[in-house]
Each structure stands twice: as C-alpha cells, then as structure tokens.
C-alpha cells in the first residue's frame, strides 16, 4: 500500500504534490465520523489550497506505514534557489573549518548569495554545528557526567536531567550565557525557580538582559524586548511574577511569552514527562536502533512544544529543537548514527513552513502531516543535477532540509526584516560572587574539564571561562611580541594630538553608540579588527575592517566627513576597507602595538590613482578596556576561589592537578543522585 501511495504522489505535476494524511495514533486504525468543525476546516482549506495540493481526506481504506509518505518534488525554479543557497552556506562552513577567515570565506560563493551571506548570517547547514548548540553541549558535558554514574538508576536519572536542562536552556533563555548562569540543574522545584528569577534580576540590574535571552526564538525574545534598554522596575516585576502595572492579561500565549510564570508552567510539564521521553528514546530490543519520532510525540504534549492536529498532538518547533539536542547525548544510545528515521521524520518550525509555502507555491495553513512529506520530497531530489553538490549526500538529514527552508524564507524576505549578524559577542559580564565560581570550579574539576591546566591559575581561569562560554579577550595570553594587535581583537579609539574625530554608529536598543572623543561619552565603542586574509598580527598600511557591535563594518560617511557603520552597507565591501598609517617612528609593514597613535583612513590600493587623505584622522588605538578588565576579573575571582578552596580543604592537589575533597558529594550534584 505504501508503495502505491508513493507512486501516486510522484505522478503529480512538478510544481506541487498532494500529501497523504497520516492517521492519528488516537484513531487506533478505526473509521471515524467527521465533526462539523473538522468539516468546516476542510472546506476552508479546500478553498485556499491549489487544486494539485489538496490533501487526501479519504478514509475508506486503512493505511498503515511506519513513516510519513514521500511527497513530490517542488517547483523547479524554487528547488534551484533552495540548493543554491544551501550549497553556498556549506562552502562558507567548510572554508571556516579550514581556518579561513574574513572576506576570503566568501571567495568561492556565487555572487547572488555572497553579499547576503557576508551581511546577514553566520552560515552552516547543520544546526548541530552552530555556536549556541556547541556551547550548550560543552556545558552539559553529557558523556563526562555519564562516566560518573554507577548504576542503571543513576543513568536513567541523569538522562531525565539532560532532557529537562536542554529544554530549560532552549525554551526559557535560548543562549549559552543563560545555560552557563543557570547551570545544570539536578532538580526542578521552588528553589530552582527562585534561582532562575534571581539570575534574571541580576542581569536586569547589570544591563545585560540581551545576553541571556535569545531574540531568535519568540519565547525568550519577548522577554528580551520587554527588559532590554529599560530600567523600569515594573517591567521586571511583570516578567518575574506577571504582576504590577505592566503585567499581561492572564491568557496564553501572552503569559508564557512575556513572563517567567508561564514559562515555568511549561517547564513543570516537561519535568513531569522527562521520564517518558527517556523511555521513548530507548533502543529497539531486537535491532538496537533508536527512533526520534516517539520522543517527539511525547514532547508534543508539552505546551508550546506541540499543536492539536488529526485529533491528537503533533510535535512542533520546540519539540524538534529538543530532539536535535538530545540526539548528541546519551539519551539516544549510539547517537545520530543509531537513529533510523533522521531522513524520514522531522517536525517543521514556523520558518520552515513559510519556506515550504514558497517552494511549493501554497497558500493557507499547512499541517505537520502535510509538511513532512513535502520536506521528504525535497530531500529526495538532493542527489539530482542542481542539488547537493558535495560527496556526503547520505549524511543529509530531514532536519537539514527543515533548517534550510527556514533560511530560504529569510533570504526570500531579506528586504523586509532580518537580524543583522554582529558576530561573536565580546563576552557576557561574569558574576563576581565567589559562590557561583566556586560551584562551577568544583564541577569542572569533577568533570575533568581542567585536567590539562595543571596548577597554572591563569590557564585554569580561562579554561573555566571557555567551558562556560564566556568569551574573554586576554591580550597578555599568547602574544609574541606582547601587546600586538591581531585580527579578532576588540579595540577602542580615543583622541590624541587634539583630534576631535568621532564615529556615528547605529542605534542599539535606545542608546546611540559613539566612539573616540565625542563629548559627553564616558566609554568608547569597541570594534572588532578583521584582516581580509584572516588571522594574524595587524601591520601598518595593510587593509582591514572594523566591525561595529551592530555587525556592520565602519566606513567613510557619504557626506560630511567622518565614519559611520550603516546597516544598509555591505559587509566586506571595498568601500569599507580601512587602514592604519604610522605616526612617529613606526614604518609601513611594522606590527601595530596597543596604545599606538595612528592615522585612520580608507585603504587606497597602490595601483589606485584616487586619494582619501581628506578622510584621514589621528587617533590612539588600544585593546578594549572592557574586555581586558573582564579577563582580569575572571583571573582574579577564580584565583581567589582556588586559594579559598586550598584554605578550607575543599580543593586538594593530586599529582600537580586539582582534585576534590568532597568528590562524592559533587558527583551526586553532577548526575542528580
């Protein structure tokens, strides 16, 4: 029967294909009478969907199969655009993996995609390779925690905690900074909720809410919008407790989108279902293989992780996100290689659904049972001419198609609304309280994260910070000679020699960012140095770029002199090429030291007859003091914590390495036993 269905799907026109509706598990294979509400929905869908795409509603035959059916191919022109963008992103990802940086990353990308990729995003095709995912997995250290377990009961408990913590990190915060601050919770109770509220409170007081909450997801993004750029206590009260003059009405989804009250209720449900999630991920008793759909089906019963469909619950975006995280943990025995349905099943998120509408020319609402066959139809054409151009076709998963559909609709609507990609953040402000660092240090020692550091306190501090995803820029580490500016450094400018130069930048939240000697500005804006040819020390006279916090590159203003970083400008454009010329005894070709007086001007190639001396400005360039102070703060607080551990006996030295006096207690905390 399944073969017959696929043959019927593949005989349809290329521009669209119908999708066989999968029977809900709640139907239990029985015929049912269509309700009046369902009938109205069906007729409304029939009026809006193109004739070739109308879903089959026939129930005359019992159809049984293990997977969603195969959909037909998409429109040929949209398919070409889809795989063109997908291949371009993979080219950039592979170039970055080779150590290529800067403008050279995009040299092999077709022109129609190069400007877009340079300007808007950090490309990758596989979601598991993005910075946030890698950072969360590093903090989780699932394999290291598993090695601490001594019984099957401890293993199962740890797996439940892995499920819950990834769900908490993704749904409530969505950032590595949030995961680092909250840590790996060993229980979910009122004390844990109080701790999360305190973290948000501290971030609000320190003005770093935007580092905790991702704007890529609606759930944490609305919290970020509510708190970032304001000091109103009523806004904080509404987020923490949904009370006060700015509280939202007691209706969903508003309560969950705009307050921790609703988010905690969602987490309550995930906590209750975590054991069932672990059970659903268990390998088949005969084959030893795992399957993602049963796990997603359980997660679909969590509010905001699923939707009502086919008289049951269909997993949606956050269920898909959590499954993707869990696939690379011990929750799925054998990891991705042992999961049998990665090329046949994956829920579609809202961005992917919009991408499917574009690919297939469909109007109106699409259900998960319609989207999944369509994505399968796209994946099936990946090996055809004009499809995936690399030699690892068999490693593509349906989620890669889902992920790229979301990126396709961003590319399609790029002139309407897109987030400008600013690059890696300089850091998130580290908490100064020693209790936080003491607990993280003990965890790192128990998990052997610090094993290569010996008793070098600086190395311990920076390894610990790196494990937590805190990006610190320590100019005194690994510099030869000391103090040399390198590509990737964050620098600031200040006036020198009576110069009155300043740079006008974009608005970030409600505050205009200014730099150099603008009167009344207490701190200069940090810029990220980028050499076009990649990493290495910066030299006088060579071209370079200065990336502003907004993500745009600094360049000469069109009128009036000075410099600006405009969102409408193209990143890595030749017009954004700048250079530092020496003042005093330095010469062209010398490496540039922090604190040097330089002439900042547009870069003019030797073969060019144009002159940019009218845009030349004398300033002093130096390492960003904020990043330097953070590095010193991390070294200082970790050093004090280590010394306090020696003094009170909680830390010991074993074979020139740190070890724990209360090892069994810390082990229990790490695995939740």
N, C-alpha and C positions, 0 to 999 in steps of 0.2 A: 504493500500500500504506500509506504513512504517513497519508494522509487517512482511510483505513478504520480505522486504529488509533485516531486521534483521535476519530472518530465513535463508536467503541465505548466509549472512555473516558468520553465526555461523556454517554452514555445511562445511566450508573450513578446510584445514589441520591446526594443531595447530601451525606450525612454521610461518605462515603468513596468512593474510586475506586481501582481496581487500577492498577498501574504495569507497563508493558511492559518487560521486562528487555532491556537493550541488550546485544548480543553483544560480548564482549571482542575487542580487536584481536588477541589471541593466538590466537583461534579461526580467524581468517582466512576466515570465512564457511563453514566446514565443519561438518557434523554431528559430534557427539562423544558418547561413551558416558559416562553419569553414573557417577561413582565412588561407592563405598559411603559414604564420608564426606559427600560432597555430598548423597546421598540422605537420610542421617540429618538433616542440617541442614535440608533442605527439609521433611521431615516434621515436625520440631520447630517450624519456623516456621509450618507449616500449622495446628498445634495451638494456637498462641498468637495468631495474627492473626485479626481478624474476617473472616467469610466474604467480605464485599464488597471486602476489601482484598488478598486473596491474590494474589501476583504470578503472572503468566503464565509458566509454565515450558516451554511448547510450543516445540519446535524443528523442527516438521515443515516450516516454510517459512523460507526465507532472507529476513530483513528487513533492508533497507539504508536508512539515512537519515543525514543529517548532524547531527541534533540529537536530544536526548532527547525522547520524545513528550510531549504535553500531558496533564497529569493533570486529574482532575475537580475541581470546587470543594470547599472544605472545609465543615465544619459551619457552618450559617448564624450561629448564636449566637457561635461562636468567631471567625468571619470579622468580625463586627461589633466584637468586642472588639479584634481584631488591628488593624484600620484605625482604630478609635477611638484606640488608644494611638499608632499611627503618626502620625496627624494631630495629636495633641496635642504630640508631640515636635517636629513640624515647625513648629507655631505658636510654640513657645518658641525654636527655632533662628532663625526669621525675625525674631522680636522682638529677639533678641540682635543679629542682623545690623544692625538699625536703631539700635543703640546703647542700647536699653532695658536696664536692669539691675535687680537686686534683685527684690523681691516683684512689681513690675509686670510682670515677664516672664510670670507665670502668670495674669494677669487674664482672658485670653481662653480659658483651658484649662478644659474641663469638670471639675466638682468631683470626679468619680470618679477622675480622673488627676492633678489639681493637687497634692494632698497628696503623692502618691507621687513625682512629678517634683521637687517642691521639696525633698523629703527625701533622695532616694536618688541621683540621677544628674544629669549634665550632658547634656541631650538633644541629639541630632542624628539624622537619618535616614540620612544618607550617611556612611559610615565615613571617607571621604577628608577630611571636614571636622573630624575630631576633633583635639584638641590634639597628641597624640603623632604622628599621621601628618603634620600640617603641620610640626611641629618637625623630624622626620627628613628631610623633603623640603627644608627650609631648609638643614640641614647638608649634605645631599648636593649641592645646587646643581647638579643634573644638566645643565641647559641651559647654565649657565656653563662647566662642565667640557667639555661637548661643543664649545663655541666655541673651546676651546684646541687641539682635535685638528687635525692637518694631513694626515692620510692615512686611508685606509679601515682600515688595520691598527690605527691608534690608536683609531679609533671603535669597532671590534669589541672591542678590549681594554678600553676604558672601559665598554662595555655589560656585559661579563663582570664587571667590578668592581662595577658598580651592582647586578647580581643578587646577588653574594656579600655585599656590605656590608649591603644591606637584610635579607638572610637572617640574617646575624650579629646585627644590631641587634635584629631581632624575636625570634629564637629564643633567644638567649643572655641578653639583657638585657630587651628589651621596653620601654625607656624612652628619652626624649630625652637624659636625663643619661648613660646608657650610651653612646649614639651619640656624644655630644659628647666623652666621655672617651676612647673608643677611636679616634674619628676615622674618616676614610675610608681604609681600608687599601688599599695598592697591591699587596700580595701576601699569601699565606697560608702561612706557614712556621713553624718553631720559634721564631724571634724574635718573630713576631706573637703566637703563643700565649703566650710569656713575658710580653709587654707586657700582654695581657689579664689574666693572672694577677696581675701587679703592680698593675693598676688595682683589682682586687677586693681585694687585700691592703691597699692604701692606704685604700680605702673602709671596710674592716673596722676598721682601726686608728682611723679618724676617726669611727666610729659612724654612717656614712651609707649602709650597705648597702641600706636600704629605698628610697633614692633611685635606685639603679642598677637594681634588679630589680623588674619589674612583678609584682604579685600577680594581675593579670587573666589571665595565662597560667600553665598548670601548670608548664611547663619552667622559666622563671625564678622563678616563685612559690615553688617548693620551696626554691630556693637562698636566697631572701629569708627564708623561715621558718627555715631552718637557721642563718642567721648573724645575723639581726636580734635585738637585745636580749641578745646573749651576747658575752662576751669570751674564751670558751674557745678556746685555740689548736688543740685537737683538732678542733673544728668547722670551723675554717678549713682545716686540713690535709686533712680529708676532702673538702671542697668543691674545693680546688685540685688535689689529686692522688689522691683516693679511697684514701687510706692512713690509718693510725693507728687508734686505738680506736673512732672514730665512723664509719669507712668502711662503706659499704653493701656487700652481697654483690655479687659480680661477675655480676649478672644484670640484664637490661633488663626494664622501663624504669627501674629504680631508679638505675642508674649514670648515665644521662642526666638524670634528674630531679634528682638530688642532688649531682652533681659536674660540674666542667668537663671531666673526662676523657671522659665520654660525649658531652657537647655538642660537644666539638672533633671527635670522630669523625663526628658528623652534619655538621659544617661541612666536614670533609675531603671527604665525598661531594658536598656542594653545590659545592665548589670544582671538583671533577672534572667535574661536569655543567654548569657555568656556560656553557661554550661551546655545548652542545646547547640550553640554554634560550634563548640569543640566537638561534640558528638557527631554533628553533621559533617565535619571535616575528616572523620576517621577513615582510614583506607578500607577498600573493599576486602572482605575476608578471603576471597578467592584470588583476586588478581593483585591485591596490594596497592591498586591505584586509587587516587583521590579525585573528587569532583567538586567544582566550585558552586554549581547551581544549588545543591541542598543547603549550603552555607548561606548563599544569598537569599534563599527562600525564608530561612529563619530570620535573617536580619531585616527582611522586608516587613516583618511585624513590628519593628521599632518605628515609632512616629518619625516622619521625615526621612525614613530610610526605605519606604515603600509607598505604594499607592493602591487604591482599590481598582481591581481590574479582573474581568472574567469571573465575577462572583467570588473573588479571593483577593489576596495581597500579592502584588508584583513588585519585586525589588527594584529600586531606582538608584539615583546617583550616589548617595552616601553608602548604600549597601555595596555598590560596585567599588567605591573608593576603599572601603574597609577590607573587602575581599582581596583587592590588589595588594594592600599592605600585608595581610596575613599570609599570602602565598609565599612570601620570602621569610617566613618564620617557622618554628617547629609545629605550629598549629596545623599546617599541611605537611604531613610526613613526606619527605623526599622533595619538597619544594615544588617549583614550577614544572620541573622535568617529569614529575609523577602525576600531575593533574591532566586528566584526559579530555577535558572539554574547553580548553583555552582557545581553540579555534572555532568553536561552535556555539559558545554561550558567553554573553556579557550584557548586562543591562545598559541602557543608553541614558546618558545625562541630558539635561535640557539643551546644552550647546550642541551635542551630537544629534539630537532630534531636529534642531534647526538645520544642521548640516545635511541631514537626510532629506529634509524638505527641498533644499536646494539641489541636491544630487538627483532626486527623482521627480522634481517638479510637482511636489504635492502641496496642497493647501489643507488647512484644518489640522485637527489634533491627531497625533499618532500614538498608538499604544505600544507597550513593550513587546507584545506578541506580534506587532507589525514591524517594529524597528529591528529586532534581532535578525529575522530572515533577510531584511534589506542589507544589514551590515555583512551578513554571510555572503550575500551576492556580490558585494564589493570585494571582500577578501578573496573570493573565488577567482576574480579577474586579475588579481595582483600579478600572476605569472604570465599574463598575456602581453603582447607588444604594447609599449607605452605604460606598463605597470611598474612594479617594484624593480629597480634596476640593479639591485645588489644580489650577491650569491647566497644569501641566507634566508631565502623565501620561506623555508619550512619553519623558521623561528618566529614568523609574524603571528601575532595573536589577534583575536577579535577585539580585544581592548585597544590594540594599536590602531585599529580602524576607528573605534569609538573616539579615541583620543584625537585622531587626525580630523575627524568630522567636526569636532568642536573647534579645532584650529582653522579649518576651512571656512566656517561661518564667520570667524573673526577676520580672516583675510578678505572675505566677501564684503563684510560691512566695515572695513577698516576706516573708511572716510566718515563714518558716523560716530563710533565710540570705541575707543581702545585704550587700554592702560599702557602708558609708555614704560618700557622696561628700564629701570635705573641701574641694573647690575647689582652685584653683591653689596649688601649694606655694610657700612663700616663696622658696626657692632650693635648689640643692644646693651644698654647700661647694666653692668653687673651689679648684683645686690651686694652691699657692703657688709651685711650681717654675717658674722662668722658661723652661725648655726647652719645657714644654707650651705656654705662652702665646706664645713666640716662633714656634713652628711654626704655631699657629693664626693668629697675626697675619700671617705670610707667606702662608698660604693665603688669608686674607681679602683681602689686597691683590691677589694674583694673580687672584682671582675677582671683583674689583671690588665686594666687599661693602661696603667702607669709602669708596666713591667720594664720597658726599655729605658726608663729615665734615671735609674739608679737613685742617688741622693742629690742630684742637681736640682735645687729648688726652682730655678728659672724654667728648666725643662719640665718639671712636674706641673708648674703653674700653666704653661702654655699647652701642654698635652691635655690637662684637665679642661682648660677653656675650649680647646678644639673639640674635645669629646662632647661638650655641651653646646657646640655650635656658636660659641662666642667668638666672633672674628676680631682679633686684636692685631694691631699693626705695631710691632716692636722694632723700631729702626736699629736697635743695637744688637739684634739677633741675626747672625749670618751675613753681616755686611763686610765686604772687603773692597776697598777700604771703608772704614766706619763713617756713617753719615751720608753715603752716596744715595742720591735719588734714583729710584728704579721704577720701571713700568709696573703699575699696580699700586704704587704708594699713593696715599692720600696726603695732599698738600694744601696749604693755605698761603695767601698773599697778604702782605702789609706794605704800606707806603714806605718809601725811602727816598732820600735826596729831595724832599719837598714835593714829591709827586702827589697829585690829587686823583689818581686813577681809581675808578671803581667799576664793578661789573654789575649790570642789572640782570637778574635772573627771573625765572618763572616763580609764580606763587605756589608754595607748597602748604596745603591747608589754608590758613588765613594770614600767614606771615610771609611777606616778601623777603626773599633771600638776597642778601647783599654781601659783597666781599670787598677786600682791600680797605681803602681808607675812607669809606663813606661815613660822614659824620653821624654820630649817634648810634652806630652799630657796635655792640660790645664784643662780638665774636665774628670772625671771618668764616665764610662758607668753605667747607672742604671740597676739593676737586680730586678726581682720581686720574693719575697720569697714565696714559696709554701710548705706547710706541706702536706705530703701524705694523712693524715687523715682529712684534712680540716682546717676550720678557727680556730683561737685562737693564744695565745702568743707562741712564739718560745722559746724552752728551750735548754740549753746546752746538747749536747750528743744525741739528737734525730735526726732522718733522716729528710732531707728536700731537696728541689730542688731550684735552682736559674735559673729563666727564663731570657734569654737574649732578647734584643729588636728584634732580628731576629725571636724569637719564640722558638728557640732550648734551651735545658737545658744545663747548664755548666757541664762539667765533666773532668776527667783527660785526658791529651793528651796521645795518644797511645805510642809516643816516645818522649824523650827529657824532660820529666817533665812538670810541669805547668798545665794549664787548657785551655780548648777550648770549644766552642759551635758550633758543626758541624751540618750542615743541614742534613747530612746523618745519624745522630744518631737518635735513637728512644726516643721520649719524655717519661718521667716517667720510663725509663729503670732502672734496679737496678744498672747498671754501672754509672748512673748519680746521684745516691744518694750521698749527701754530708752531712757534719755535722760541727757544731761549737763546739770546745772544749774551756774550760775556761782558761784564763791566770790570774795569780794573785790569789786573794782571793775568786773568784767565784768558785762554785761547780757544778758538773753534776746535772741536774734537775732544776737549777735556771733559771728563765726567763732572757732573754738577753736584755740589755739596749742599746739604740743607743749610739754610741761613745765608745763601749767596744772594748778592744783588744782581739782578739780571734785567735784560731788556726783553719784554714780552711783545711779540709782534707776529703777524701772519707769516707763515712759511712761504718763501718765494724760491722755487727751484732755480738752480744755477743757469739753466738754459732759457729761463723766462726773462723777458725784457720789461716786465711790469715791476712796479715798486710799491711797497706797502709801508714806507717809512713814516707816513702820516699817521699810522696806527700803532707806532712804537711807544711803549710805556715802560718806565723804570720802576720795578717793584722788588721786594725781597720775597723769595720763595723758601718755604721751610716745611718740615713734616707737620701734619695736622696735630696740633697740641692736644686736641680732644682724644684722638686715637692713642697718642703717646701716653697721656695721663691714664687712660683706661688700661693700657698694658702695664704700667707701673702699679696701678691699683690692684690688678689681678695678681701680679707677683707679690705685692705686699700682703694682701689678705691671705693668700694661700701659704705664704711663708709663715705668717703668724699662726695659721691653723695647724700647720705641720709642727711647729715648735710647741704649740699648746698640747698637741697630741703626744709629743715626747714627754712633756712635763707631767701630764696627768696619767700617762701609762696606756692610753688607748692605741697609740701608734708605737710600733717596735721596728727595729732594724734586723732584717734576716738576710744574711749573705749580701750586704750592701744594697738591699731593697727594702721598701716599706712593707710592713706586714701589720696585722690587726691583733690586738689583744682579745677583743670580743668578736672573734671571727664567726662563731656560731650564731650570735645574735644578728650580725649584719647579714649573714647568709639567709636567715629567716626573713629578714626585711626585703631582700632582693627577690625572693621567689614567693613571698606571701604565705609562708608556712607558719 
